[in-house]
Structures are given as structure tokens and as C-alpha cells.
Amino acid sequence: MKRHVFALTLLGLALASQAQAASACPPGFAMLQASDTCVRISGQVRGETLLGSSRQRASDSVQTQAGGRVRLDVRKQTEYGPLRAVISVGNLGR
């Protein structure tokens, strides 16, 4: 998972240009330094525990599940119009 986050960050930096910002970013986005590229990194984490009990103590059960998702949203204004790249990596289980 750490490799995916690193790769997503590099992709966002690769899309950045050296031009000064011409417009503001949408709410929730941050502008990359010395560029007009807006980036938002978001994600989710989910954890779940299931407890099962029966009449016999030896057969009690505990199950756990965990999952997560990371999302990179990059937006940039180009001479051909707006460019948007979205990458989502992960699994929330079930």
C-alpha cells in the first residue's frame, strides 16, 4: 500500500507545470507549489469485528476484517481545456 501512495504522489508531481497559478482550486483541493495543478488526496479506513457465541464455550468465535482505500484526484487547466486524473487504490472488504 505504501508503494501505491508513493506512486500516486509522483504522478501528481509529474503532472505539475512550472506556470504560475491562473485560477483557484475547488474546495478540498490544494495547489502544488509553483504550478497551476490542484491535488486532493483522500481515503477511507474500515474495521469490523464479529463475535459469535454458542451454547458451548469451546466454539465461540471472533472474526476481524479491515480494509482501506486511497484516492488521488489531480486537476489542471490546459490549452485544450480542463484535465482531470483520478486514481483509486484499495479494498474496503466484504
N, CA, C and O of each residue as an XYZ file, in Angstrom:
376
protein
N       0.824     -1.187      0.000
C       0.000      0.000      0.000
C       0.869      1.251      0.000
O       0.511      2.251     -0.622
N       2.023      1.206      0.699
C       2.906      2.367      0.744
C       3.467      2.679     -0.638
O       3.648      3.845     -0.989
N       3.743      1.635     -1.424
C       4.249      1.857     -2.775
C       3.219      2.567     -3.643
O       3.576      3.405     -4.471
N       1.934      2.233     -3.458
C       0.877      2.873     -4.240
C       0.781      4.358     -3.909
O       0.642      5.182     -4.812
N       0.853      4.707     -2.638
C       0.772      6.111     -2.233
C       1.961      6.872     -2.809
O       1.798      7.990     -3.297
N       3.152      6.283     -2.760
C       4.341      6.919     -3.313
C       4.186      7.132     -4.821
O       4.531      8.196     -5.336
N       3.671      6.126     -5.523
C       3.472      6.234     -6.972
C       2.435      7.297     -7.307
O       2.603      8.039     -8.275
N       1.366      7.380     -6.520
C       0.341      8.397     -6.748
C       0.901      9.799     -6.542
O       0.568     10.719     -7.289
N       1.745      9.963     -5.536
C       2.355     11.260     -5.275
C       3.268     11.659     -6.430
O       3.255     12.812     -6.862
N       4.055     10.717     -6.929
C       4.928     11.010     -8.067
C       4.130     11.381     -9.310
O       4.533     12.267    -10.065
N       3.010     10.715     -9.526
C       2.167     11.044    -10.664
C       1.642     12.471    -10.558
O       1.638     13.211    -11.542
N       1.203     12.851     -9.375
C       0.717     14.215     -9.178
C       1.797     15.245     -9.440
O       1.527     16.287    -10.037
N       3.010     14.970     -9.005
C       4.118     15.888     -9.244
C       4.510     15.936    -10.721
O       4.913     16.984    -11.225
N       4.393     14.809    -11.407
C       4.734     14.765    -12.825
C       3.766     15.598    -13.658
O       4.154     16.143    -14.692
N       2.517     15.702    -13.224
C       1.520     16.484    -13.958
C       1.637     17.980    -13.707
O       0.997     18.776    -14.395
N       2.441     18.366    -12.738
C       2.571     19.779    -12.390
C       3.393     20.513    -13.442
O       4.392     19.987    -13.934
N       2.978     21.712    -13.779
C       3.744     22.536    -14.712
C       4.434     23.648    -13.950
O       4.175     23.845    -12.763
N       5.312     24.377    -14.624
C       6.062     25.446    -13.980
C       5.357     26.796    -14.090
O       5.872     27.789    -13.577
N       4.205     26.864    -14.736
C       3.471     28.121    -14.870
C       2.885     28.563    -13.536
O       2.617     27.734    -12.667
N       2.690     29.844    -13.374
C       2.076     30.374    -12.158
C       0.576     30.103    -12.182
O      -0.017     29.926    -13.246
N      -0.017     30.072    -11.020
C      -1.446     29.747    -10.890
C      -2.307     30.806    -11.557
O      -2.154     32.002    -11.307
N      -3.226     30.341    -12.420
C      -4.121     31.264    -13.100
C      -5.499     31.278    -12.454
O      -6.238     32.252    -12.597
N      -5.849     30.227    -11.756
C      -7.163     30.174    -11.113
C      -7.047     29.433     -9.790
O      -6.077     28.714     -9.548
N      -8.043     29.616     -8.945
C      -8.053     28.961     -7.632
C      -8.531     27.520     -7.769
O      -9.212     27.162     -8.729
N      -8.167     26.721     -6.809
C      -8.577     25.313     -6.786
C      -9.980     25.180     -6.209
O     -10.417     26.032     -5.436
N     -10.686     24.117     -6.579
C     -12.000     23.846     -5.990
C     -11.862     23.562     -4.490
O     -10.764     23.263     -4.020
N     -12.947     23.651     -3.746
C     -12.893     23.348     -2.315
C     -12.384     21.929     -2.068
O     -12.784     20.989     -2.755
N     -11.495     21.783     -1.079
C     -10.942     20.482     -0.742
C      -9.656     20.155     -1.473
O      -9.027     19.142     -1.167
N      -9.244     20.967     -2.420
C      -8.030     20.741     -3.191
C      -6.932     21.688     -2.722
O      -7.207     22.751     -2.164
N      -5.694     21.291     -2.955
C      -4.533     22.132     -2.653
C      -3.750     22.331     -3.943
O      -3.652     21.426     -4.772
N      -3.201     23.515     -4.098
C      -2.422     23.809     -5.290
C      -0.966     23.421     -5.057
O      -0.384     23.752     -4.024
N      -0.383     22.714     -6.027
C       1.023     22.376     -5.933
C       1.859     23.643     -6.081
O       1.516     24.540     -6.851
N       2.936     23.704     -5.349
C       3.793     24.880     -5.345
C       4.358     25.134     -6.748
O       4.780     24.199     -7.428
N       4.364     26.380     -7.168
C       4.907     26.825     -8.451
C       4.215     26.156     -9.642
O       4.861     25.872    -10.651
N       2.915     25.904     -9.532
C       2.179     25.318    -10.651
C       0.718     25.738    -10.585
O       0.290     26.408     -9.645
N      -0.034     25.336    -11.592
C      -1.478     25.575    -11.589
C      -2.240     24.258    -11.490
O      -3.372     24.150    -11.962
N      -1.613     23.259    -10.873
C      -2.206     21.938    -10.699
C      -2.797     21.801     -9.303
O      -2.136     22.093     -8.307
N      -4.041     21.357     -9.240
C      -4.728     21.163     -7.961
C      -4.781     19.670     -7.637
O      -5.048     18.849     -8.515
N      -4.529     19.324     -6.383
C      -4.458     17.925     -5.962
C      -5.288     17.721     -4.694
O      -5.293     18.560     -3.793
N      -5.985     16.592     -4.648
C      -6.680     16.188     -3.425
C      -6.359     14.715     -3.184
O      -6.551     13.877     -4.065
N      -5.867     14.407     -1.978
C      -5.612     13.033     -1.571
C      -6.604     12.712     -0.465
O      -6.645     13.395      0.559
N      -7.396     11.681     -0.671
C      -8.403     11.306      0.317
C      -8.399      9.792      0.480
O      -7.706      9.081     -0.249
N      -9.170      9.312      1.432
C      -9.231      7.877      1.639
C     -10.236      7.485      2.696
O     -10.876      8.326      3.326
N     -10.354      6.186      2.869
C     -11.252      5.610      3.858
C     -10.566      4.435      4.526
O      -9.732      3.758      3.924
N     -10.926      4.204      5.769
C     -10.457      3.028      6.506
C     -11.682      2.388      7.145
O     -12.556      3.078      7.669
N     -11.734      1.065      7.095
C     -12.873      0.360      7.676
C     -12.364     -0.803      8.511
O     -11.486     -1.546      8.074
N     -12.903     -0.964      9.694
C     -12.575     -2.084     10.566
C     -13.853     -2.712     11.085
O     -14.837     -2.017     11.338
N     -13.837     -4.027     11.243
C     -15.054     -4.729     11.656
C     -14.670     -5.930     12.510
O     -13.717     -6.645     12.201
N     -15.417     -6.144     13.582
C     -15.221     -7.312     14.435
C     -16.565     -8.008     14.614
O     -17.562     -7.375     14.961
N     -16.580     -9.308     14.377
C     -17.794    -10.105     14.542
C     -17.567    -11.103     15.671
O     -16.599    -11.863     15.655
N     -18.453    -11.094     16.634
C     -18.372    -12.016     17.752
C     -19.514    -13.014     17.642
O     -20.670    -12.639     17.447
N     -19.173    -14.278     17.769
C     -20.192    -15.320     17.723
C     -20.120    -16.162     18.978
O     -19.033    -16.456     19.474
N     -21.263    -16.546     19.487
C     -21.303    -17.337     20.709
C     -22.311    -18.465     20.524
O     -23.353    -18.303     19.888
N     -21.979    -19.570     21.081
C     -22.910    -20.695     21.065
C     -23.082    -21.196     22.498
O     -22.523    -20.622     23.432
N     -23.837    -22.241     22.662
C     -24.064    -22.776     24.000
C     -22.811    -23.440     24.561
O     -22.678    -23.591     25.775
N     -21.901    -23.831     23.691
C     -20.655    -24.444     24.146
C     -19.540    -23.414     24.058
O     -19.291    -22.840     22.998
N     -18.883    -23.189     25.165
C     -17.853    -22.154     25.225
C     -16.691    -22.426     24.273
O     -16.066    -21.483     23.788
N     -16.396    -23.665     24.003
C     -15.274    -24.020     23.142
C     -15.497    -23.587     21.687
O     -14.536    -23.505     20.922
N     -16.719    -23.314     21.301
C     -16.984    -22.958     19.903
C     -17.245    -21.467     19.694
O     -17.728    -21.077     18.631
N     -16.936    -20.622     20.691
C     -17.057    -19.173     20.496
C     -16.107    -18.737     19.381
O     -15.024    -19.303     19.228
N     -16.507    -17.743     18.613
C     -15.655    -17.311     17.510
C     -15.533    -15.783     17.475
O     -16.446    -15.052     17.859
N     -14.392    -15.344     17.009
C     -14.122    -13.922     16.797
C     -13.528    -13.780     15.407
O     -12.552    -14.450     15.071
N     -14.118    -12.907     14.599
C     -13.608    -12.643     13.259
C     -13.362    -11.151     13.116
O     -14.169    -10.337     13.563
N     -12.252    -10.795     12.496
C     -11.963     -9.380     12.254
C     -11.678     -9.179     10.774
O     -11.151    -10.063     10.098
N     -12.036     -8.007     10.291
C     -11.762     -7.608      8.912
C     -11.326     -6.157      8.917
O     -11.788     -5.361      9.735
N     -10.439     -5.819      8.005
C     -10.018     -4.429      7.857
C      -9.757     -4.163      6.380
O      -9.394     -5.066      5.626
N      -9.944     -2.938      5.991
C      -9.690     -2.551      4.608
C      -9.493     -1.055      4.519
O      -9.763     -0.327      5.475
N      -9.029     -0.601      3.386
C      -8.806      0.820      3.198
C      -8.743      1.177      1.727
O      -8.620      0.312      0.860
N      -8.829      2.454      1.469
C      -8.783      2.963      0.099
C      -8.100      4.327      0.108
O      -8.352      5.150      0.987
N      -7.236      4.558     -0.877
C      -6.584      5.852     -1.069
C      -6.966      6.352     -2.455
O      -6.971      5.586     -3.419
N      -7.286      7.639     -2.552
C      -7.704      8.216     -3.827
C      -6.928      9.497     -4.092
O      -6.809     10.354     -3.216
N      -6.399      9.623     -5.309
C      -5.686     10.816     -5.744
C      -6.472     11.446     -6.874
O      -6.765     10.794     -7.876
N      -6.813     12.709     -6.714
C      -7.572     13.454     -7.718
C      -6.725     14.657     -8.115
O      -6.432     15.520     -7.288
N      -6.332     14.710     -9.397
C      -5.479     15.793     -9.906
C      -6.258     16.549    -10.974
O      -6.852     15.942    -11.865
N      -6.253     17.878    -10.880
C      -6.936     18.717    -11.873
C      -5.987     19.802    -12.357
O      -5.246     20.400    -11.577
N      -6.028     20.040    -13.672
C      -5.133     21.024    -14.270
C      -5.833     21.638    -15.468
O      -6.508     20.945    -16.228
N      -5.670     22.916    -15.628
C      -6.213     23.621    -16.785
C      -5.163     23.584    -17.896
O      -4.024     23.996    -17.676
N      -5.527     23.100    -19.083
C      -4.603     23.029    -20.213
C      -5.107     23.921    -21.342
O      -6.198     24.485    -21.249
N      -4.323     24.051    -22.398
C      -4.750     24.872    -23.534
C      -5.909     24.224    -24.283
O      -6.587     24.896    -25.059
N      -6.151     22.927    -24.065
C      -7.262     22.212    -24.697
C      -8.485     22.102    -23.799
O      -9.502     21.539    -24.206
N      -8.399     22.629    -22.589
C      -9.496     22.557    -21.632
C      -9.045     21.883    -20.352
O      -7.858     21.605    -20.183
N      -9.974     21.618    -19.448
C      -9.594     21.016    -18.164
C      -9.161     19.559    -18.309
O      -9.722     18.806    -19.106
N      -8.158     19.178    -17.527
C      -7.665     17.807    -17.471
C      -7.886     17.307    -16.053
O      -7.566     18.001    -15.088
N      -8.427     16.111    -15.927
C      -8.667     15.530    -14.612
C      -8.211     14.081    -14.624
O      -8.570     13.315    -15.519
N      -7.415     13.708    -13.623
C      -6.968     12.325    -13.464
C      -7.362     11.864    -12.069
O      -7.085     12.548    -11.083
N      -8.008     10.707    -11.984
C      -8.419     10.143    -10.704
C      -7.885      8.720    -10.620
O      -8.105      7.906    -11.517
N      -7.177      8.432     -9.523
C      -6.662      7.092     -9.280
C      -7.149      6.663     -7.902
O      -6.964      7.383     -6.921
N      -7.766      5.498     -7.833
C      -8.267      4.963     -6.582
C      -7.686      3.560     -6.391
O      -7.797      2.706     -7.270
N      -7.066      3.338     -5.235
C      -6.423      2.064     -4.939
C      -6.919      1.578     -3.584
O      -6.960      2.345     -2.622
N      -7.296      0.307     -3.508
C      -7.657     -0.252     -2.210
C      -8.872     -1.130     -2.278
O      -9.462     -1.364     -3.334
N      -9.227     -1.613     -1.089
C     -10.357     -2.513     -0.953
C     -10.924     -2.320      0.454
O     -10.187     -2.341      1.439
N     -12.216     -2.137      0.530
C     -12.858     -1.956      1.836
C     -13.448     -3.251      2.371
O     -14.141     -3.232      3.388
N     -13.198     -4.349      1.727
C     -13.661     -5.633      2.252
C     -15.096     -5.961      1.888
O     -15.773     -5.227      1.170
N     -15.524     -7.087      2.411
C     -16.857     -7.675      2.205
C     -16.926     -8.393      0.951
O     -17.971     -8.950      0.616
